[in-house]
Amino acid sequence: MWILPLVGYLGSAVGFCFMTLAIASGLYYLSEIVEEHTVIAKRLLTKLIYSIMVLQLILCVVDRFPLLPTALGIFSHFIYLGNMRRFPFVKLTDPLFLASCVLVLVDHYVWFKHFSHHQERAYQNMASYYDTPDDVPSFTEIASYFGLCVWLVPFALFVSLSASDNILPTMGSEPSSSSGSAGIDTGMARRRGQGMAKALVDNIRGAIAEGSALVGWKKPEDRL
């Protein structure tokens, strides 16, 4: 067979493109919702962080999860909680924000090493190839733990937070009018913050538009 493998590669590429577009559209939509309901989003995120911290404690006590990785996970979510003090605005140079970005990767690496080592040790103790190792979490359980306890809060923060450069007050950016009150009201106007996920999608769209313009592709309205 020569053609069918090519069809498989083509279908995989098309499916990957559609999946990427679906994820980008979902991020854009979630950013719009958070921008419209920042108070509700802050409450939900705060409760979510506390809930995951309690869940990790329960897993440590009941299911005998290791103490040090659990402490690291709880400490990471405590740092994530610090980003909520000025929600939804964040400075990209804020030490808490930078520490959150580092802790996401460290927490993922520590838990990945724990589960991989746990499974490797269980399979080494098997007497036969057909034996089933005891007390080894399945792929679904491991993926669910990573999704809920490791990546859910950082992903929600990425969708919800807005870069502070987009929401600085525009005091003095516009000339004041002859009426003092009107000039003050105009000078105190604030620009609406834009979520980081939404800004990322917009930047990617802009880069694609610039790239298509370089190769000679034009929008339908530009051809008229």
N, C-alpha and C positions, 0 to 999 in steps of 0.2 A: 504494500500500500504506500502510495506516494502523495496522493492528493488529500486523503483524510487527515493525516497528521498536520498538514498545512491549514486545513479547515479548523482543526482543534486549536492551533496556535492563534489563528485569526479570531476565533470565538472567545478565547481567553483574553486577548487584548481588548476586544470590544466590551466584554463583561467587566474587565477592570476599569475601563473608561466610564462605563455607566455607574459602577459602584463608587468611583471617585466623585462623579457629579452628584450622586445621591447624598454622599457624606457632606460635600460642600453645601448643597442646598439645605440639608438639615442643620448644619452649623449656622448658616445665615438666618434661617427661620428662628432657631433658638435664641440667637443674639437679638433679633427683633423683639421677641417676647420679653426677654430680660430687660431691654431698654424701656419697654412700656410698663413693666411691673417690677421695679427694682426693690421695693420694700418687701414684697412677697418673696422674691428670689433670695433676698438676704436672709429672711427667716427660714426658708426651706434649706438653704445651704448650711446655715448654722446648726439646725437640727440634724441635718445629714452628717455633719462632721462629728457631733457628739454621739450619734447613733453608731457610727462605724467604730469610734473609740470604745464604746461599750461592747460592741460585737467582738472586737479583738480581745478584750479582757475575758469575755465568756469563752472564746475559743482557747485561750491560754489555760483557763481553769478547768473547763470541762473536757476538751479534746486534747489537752496536754501539748499545745503548741509551744515552741521554744520561747524562752523568756526574753532573750536579747532581741531577736527580730520583732517580737511583739512590742517591746518597749520602743524600738526604733519606729515602728508603724504608728504607735500612739504619739510619740514625739513629733513625727512628721505631720500628723493631723493637727497637733497643737500649733505648729508653725503655720499650717494652712489657715487655721483660725485667726492668726494675726493679720492676714490679708483682708479680713472682714471689717476691720476697724474703720476703713474709709471706703467701704464698698459703695458703688462698683468701680471706684477710681483707684488706680494703682500707678506708682512710679516704677518704670522699668529698671531703675537703678536702686530701688528700695532693697536693703539687705534682707528683709523678710521674704520678698518676692524672689530674689536670687537664691536664697537658702531653700525656698520651696522647690525651685526648679532642680536644684542639686539633689534634694532629698527624694524627689520622685524617682530619679534614676538609681540612687543608692538603695532605696527601699525595694525597688523592682529586682535589682541584682541580688540582694540578700535573700529574698524569698525564692527567687529562681534557683539559687544555689541550694537552699534548704530542701525544696521539693525534689530537685534532681538528685541530690545526695541521698535523700530518704528512699527514693525509688531504686537507685542503684544498689544501695545496701540491702534492700528487701529482695531484689532479684538475685543477688549474690548468695543469699542464704537459702535459695531454693534447692531442694534435693533433686528435682526432676524438671525438665523443660515444660511438662504439662501441669505442674503445680501452679496454684494461684497464690500469690503472696498475700499475707494477711495485713490488714491495717494500712493499706496503700491507697491514697486518694486517687480517684479516677481523673481523667482529663477534664471532664465537665466540672468536677469539684474544684480542681486547681484553677481552671479558667474563670470560674465564678468568683473565687477568692481574689484573683488578680483584678477582675473587673470591678468588684464591689469595694474591696478593702485597700486596693493599691492605686487604681487609676480613675475611679469614679469622681472623687473630689477634685483632683487636679484637672481632669477634663471639664468638670462643671465650672471651675474657676476660670479656665481658659476661655470658655464660652461666655462667661458672665462679666469678667473684669474688662474695664476700659482703660486704655492708656491715658495718663493724666495730661499729656500734651494736647489732647483733643478737647479738654474741658476747662482750660485755663480761662479766667475772666478776661474780657476784652476791655478792661479799664484803660481809657486813653487811646485806644486803637482807632477811634473815630472822632472827628472834630465835634466839639460840643456846639449846639445850636444857641441861638440868642436867648431862649428861655432856659433858665437854669435847671428846672426839674426835668425837662425833656432831655437835656444833655446828660444829666445824671442817669436817667433811666436807660438812655442809649448806651452810655459807657459801661453800665453794670450788666449789660446783656451777656448772657453766657451761651456758648456754643454747646450743642448737644454732643455728649460723649458717644464714641463709637466703640463697640466691643472689639476685642482683639481678634476674635475669630472672624467677625464680619470684615474687619480691616484686612485680615490675611486673604480672605476670599476676594475682596475688591482689588487688592494688589496683584493677585494671580490673574484675575480677569484683565486688569490693565496691562500686565506683562504679555498675556496672550494676544491682546489687541495690538500692542506695539509690534510683536513678532509677526503677526499676520500682515500688518501694514508694511513691514520691511520686505516681505516676500511678494508684495503686490496685491494682496487680498484686500478688498474694500467692503465696507458695509453697504447694504442695499441703498440706504439713504444717501451715501456718499457718491453713488454712481449717477444720481439724478442731477 
